[in-house]
Amino acid sequence: MIYRINDFNVEDNSIAYGFADGSLNFSPENLSDRKKLLGLIPLSAEIGAHIYEVRQVHGNDIAILNENSDNLLSLTGADGIFTQKSGAILCIRTADCVPVLFTSLEDRTIGAVHCGWKGTYGNIIKNVKDTLINKFNSDLDKIAVMIGPSICKKCYEVKENFLNLFMAKNPANMDFFTKNIDNDKITFDLKEFIKNELYLSGFDEKNIYDINKCSLEDNNFYSYRRNKTNKRQVSFIVNL
């Protein structure tokens, strides 16, 4: 099931995106579901659509898809991918981390970013901003951002040293943590932290959309924290 498949009209063209649940198993060896994904994209046969992804490494690097990088992209260690290429289905795999999709509302720039805590702590959102401005000359006020299914603030339990790491970077980060004195638990709101990074980087709050589904609470989605699964759901975006 695709939980949200929408499109934006961009200068007579369309950008489609969606977030799949566990019915679409995007494990590397599952080629049949790659074909299913192609079948879910409107007009994919006509435009000769292809799936593109990077080798996610929980870092902060952004890859650019162009004519020279097509055959090498899957070998690139990065956690984001951007392009203006028609028919390019950009995909991110997650099972608790936050998938974030980007599209320009005035040109054909699209992107898919895997935001785990390490990459987010390492300023991957700033790198996204720099990529959009410096590589694609995009106006951040015209960028739509879609946040997919991921672990929610109630379920993301962390240790004291995790909290201290973020506090050492910026004491204001305490706003994204909750300490429960009764059960001595600390939880982290990764999605809200990412949204704040987007605001601070210059993205417009009114153009940020959140599907509001927790990958741990909703059994339709894979969750590494729930059962250490090696399966991943897919989030995608494509220029039609």
N, C-alpha and C positions, 0 to 999 in steps of 0.2 A: 504494500500500500504506500502511495505517496501522500504524505500528510498535508502537504501544501504545494500545489503546483500553480504558480502565478506567472503572469508575464507583464512586462512593461513595454509600452510602445515608445520606441526611440527613433525619431526621424524616419517613420514609416517602416521600421524594422521592429522585431520583438526580441525580448530577453526572457527566457523561461527559466524557472528554478523550482526546486522542490527538495523535500526531506523524506527519505524512505525509512520505513520501520524494518523489523526483523524479517519481513516477508521477502526482502531483497537482501540477500547475504552477499556482501561485497568483499568476501575473502579473496585473496590473490588467486587461489586455484579455481574459483567458481566462475568459469567463463560463461556459463549459461545465463547467469544473472546479469552479466554485462550486456548480453543480447537483450534481456528483458528491459534493461534501462534504456537502451537505444530505441526499443519499441514504445517506450513511454513518452519520448520526446516528440512533440508535434513536428511533422514534416522531416523527421530525421533521415528517412530514406532519400528524400529529394535533395537535401542539402549535403548528403554524404557525411553525416556527423560521425565523430570519433571521440572516444573517451580519453581524456588526458589526466594524469595525476603525477604527483611527485612522491619521492620516498620520504615519508614523514619521519622526522628525527627529534621532535619535541624541542626544536630550536626557534630561531626568529628570522630565517632567511626567506626571501621571496624570489621565486623563479618567474621568468618571462617566457611565454610561449610565442615563438615566431617561426618562420619558415625554416630557419637553420637549426632549430632545437627540437623539432618534432620527434625524431627518432631517439633522442638522448634524454628526453624529459623524465621518463620513469626512473632513470638512474640518478637523477639529481636529488641530493639530500636537501630538502627545504620543507617548509610548512605552510607555504602559500604559493599560489600560481595565478598570474594575471595575463590577459590577452585581449586583443581586438579581433581575433580570427573568427570568421563565420564557421559554424558547425562544430566548434570546439566545445565539448562537454567537459567542463572542469569539475573534478570530483575531490571530495575530502572524506576520509573515513574516520569515524569516531565511535566511542563506546563509553562516554561520560565527559570527555573533553568537549569544547564548544566549537561547533562549525559555524563560521561566519562568512556569508556571501555578500559580494559587493557588485553593484552595477552603476554606471554613470547614466543619469537621466537625459544627457545631452549628446553622448557619443556611444560607441560600441565597446567601451571598456568594461570587462567583467573580471571578477576574481573570486577565488575560493580559498579560505584560510582556516587552518587547524590551530585553534587556540587552547593548548594545554596550559597548565599553570606555569611551566618553565618558560615557554615561548612568550606568554603574556608578561611574566615578570621581566623577561629579557627584551621588552619593548617591541614586540612584533607589530603592534598596532602603529607605532611610530614609523616602522619600516614600510607598512602598507601606505601610510600617508605620503612618505617620501617617494614611493614607487608611483603612486597615482599622479603626484605633482611633477616629478622629474622625468618619468618615463613616458607618461601619457598626457601630460599637460592638462589634467583633469581639475575641475572646480569642485572642491570638497562639499560645497553647499548643494551640489547637484548629484551627490552620490547617495544611493539608497543602500541600506545595510540590513541584511536579514540574518537573524540569529536562530539557529536550529536547536533540536532536542539535546539536552546536556544535563549534567547533574545539578540539582537545585541547591539553594543555600541551606536548606534543612538537612540535606543528606550528605553534604561534603564535609565530613569530619577530618580534622587535621591535628597535628601535634603542636606542642608549644614552640619547638624550634622552627616550624613552618611559619607560625605567626611572627616570631622574632625576626625571621629573614625579611618579611615584608615591612615590618616596623623599622628595621634598620635602614631600609631604602627610603621610606617616608613615613613618619609617625601618623600622618593622616590616613594611612591605609587601615588603621584600626576600624574605620567606618565600615569595612567590608567583612569584619569578623564578629562573631557572637560567642561570648563565653558564658556557658551555663554553669553557675556555681553549684547547683543541686547535684548534677551528675558529672561535673568536672570535664565536660566536653567543650571542644572548640569547633566551630563550623565556619566555613569560608564561602562567601558569595562571589564565585568566579565570574558569573555572567554580569553582575553589577559592576565588578571591577573592570571588566572589558568595556562595558558601556561608558564608564567614567573615562577610560583611556581614549575612547572614541570622541567624547565631548572635548577632552583636553587637547586632542589632536586637531580639532576644527570641524569634525563632522556635525551635521545638523541633527539635533535631537528628534525633530519631527520626521526625519527620514530613516529612523532606526526602528525596525520591527522585530518582535520577539515571538516565536511560536509558543513559548511558555509550556513546554513539556519537559518533565524530568526523566532522564534516561534510566535512573535507578528505580523510581516509583512506578513507572509505566512499563509493564512487562512486555509490551510490544517492541520495545527498544532493547538493544544490547547494552549491558552495563558491566564494565570490568570490575567495579566495586561490588556488584551483586554476586558474581560467580566466577570471576577471573577468566571470562570468555575470551577467546581469540577471534571472535567474529565481530564485524563492524557494520553499522549502517552507513549509507552513503548520503551525502548532501551534494547537490549538483546545481550548476548554472551554465547556460548555453546561449550563444548568439544564434538566433534562427535566421 
